[in-house]
């Protein structure tokens, strides 16, 4: 069964597993890592919940 969001409405998908990995890779720029984290940890409603200090740790300030 094809997924459709309406006529002529393109969409794409990503691997959340891969985004979680990339969010923790310090070779990526911080802005990208925050983006990867938000999508990688998103739930089925599109909301990403982070434990206290998790984003600070990704930014290198919580170590």
Secondary structure, DSSP 4 states (H G I P E B T S, - for coil): ----SSTT-------HHHHHHHHT-TTS-HHHHHHHHHHHTB-TTS-B---TTHHHHHTTS--
